[in-house]
Structure formats: structure tokens, C-alpha cells
Amino acid sequence: MRLQRCMKTPERMRVLLADFEAAGSAHLIDDVSPLGASAAMNPFRTSIRMACQLVMTGLVVLTSSAYAQGVLAPQAQTGSSNSLALAATAAGVRQCLPALTALSALGVQGASQNDVLFDWDRTRTGNSVVFSLIGLGLPTGNAALSITGVPEADGSCSVSAERISVAPMGCPAVAKKELAGYQSTRLLPHMTVYTDAKQPGSSVSLIDSPASCLVIRRYVKFSAGSSAPVR
């Protein structure tokens, strides 16, 4: 219950987020690890506090320029809970949890419902590679979001995410409506990739299909969360 309160009180989150940004994400990660005498007396309270801090760390990553990627999310308010973040927390994933939480939070924006297929290495859960596929129920049409997290030796996590949807119009119309100012590169006669220098690591691929357009929004970040957010 306390974890739910931590995640669902926006005013509290904004206050904590401001404090965490001032401290720096590297310091936050250090603060999560030590367990003092009071922690030994009440391990449940400590685990809840650690989970909340990890979620907040993910939000700090979300505020950095690396994660301010509109390519993954429509401009809409968050709807349902974040199924990937909940699954990763329940499984005991630690190293990639902040990065996975930040990316999936972007991806589920505007979704009325979402659920996840989640795969991880149970022999090393804390620093496991994570593969996931999130199904998204959206008012304007359904979509899927694939997110992968790969732990790095320096304690960070490299991530990739692909949001896949179908637009009920031709690809030229999608490009004109949503991708003005992007640079286009034609890979195949039916496939064009769009990039924006202001969003490094991001791309949007449009694949022609009869009376519709397959849209794949991709984001890649190496060693995400290894340092404090860039100002």
C-alpha cells in the first residue's frame, strides 16, 4: 500500500523529484544500498522504501535530456498503471529498474490499459537482461511496446524500445502530420526512416501497407542512468 501511495501522489512525487535532482542520481543509487540498524529491525519497511526510491530514481532519469523523447509517447495524460515497472519490481530486477521504469512510463502514456510479457534470467535476477513486450489499449487504436534492458559493468543499463502501431492513413500523410522537420532516409521502396537531430537515439520508421501505415518508433540509449541528468 505504501508503494502505491508513493507512486500515485503527484504532489509528493514532484517534491521528492526536486530533492532527488538536487542530490544527483548517482548519489541516490548509493543511498538505496546501505541497510542500517533500523533496516535490520524492519526489513519490510526498508524494502518498500527501497522500491519507492528506485521508482523515483527512474523518474529522475526520465527528466534528463536523454529520456525526453516524444518519439515513444503521444501527447496525452497517463492512464493505467505501468505493468512493466510493476513486473520488474516484483521479479527483483534492480540494475535496470530505473531505466525500464522511465521508458515504460513514457510508453504507457495515454493508454487505458496495458499488460506485459516479461522475460528475465532467474539465476541472476538483480542484474539480469530484461526482455519485455507491452500490449497497449489506446483510445485512438491499439499498439505494442517492446523494451529491452541490458546491465553494464559500470552499474548502468543500456536500453532499447520500439513502439509499434498502425495508422489508418497512408505513410506520406503520417509523415506530413507528425514528422515535419525530420530527416528522411528510404531503406526500401516501402520503408522510410525519419530522424531528428534534437532527439539522439530516436527514429520513426514508416512502412507502407494497403490503406494504412505501420509506424515503428524506436529509441536506443547506451549506459542509461550512469550519471546525473544533464542540464
Protein Blocks (a to p, Z undefined) as FASTA:
>chain_A
ZZmmmmmmmklmmmmmmmmmmnopklmmmmmmpccfklmmmmmlmmmmmmmmmmmmmmmm
mmpmklmcfklpccdddfbdcfklmmmmmnopaklmmmmmmmmmmmmgoiabdcdddddd
fklmmlgccddddddddfkbccdddddddddfkopacdddddddddfbdfklmmmmmmgo
iacddfbfkbccdddfklghiacdddddehiacdddddddehehkaccdZZ
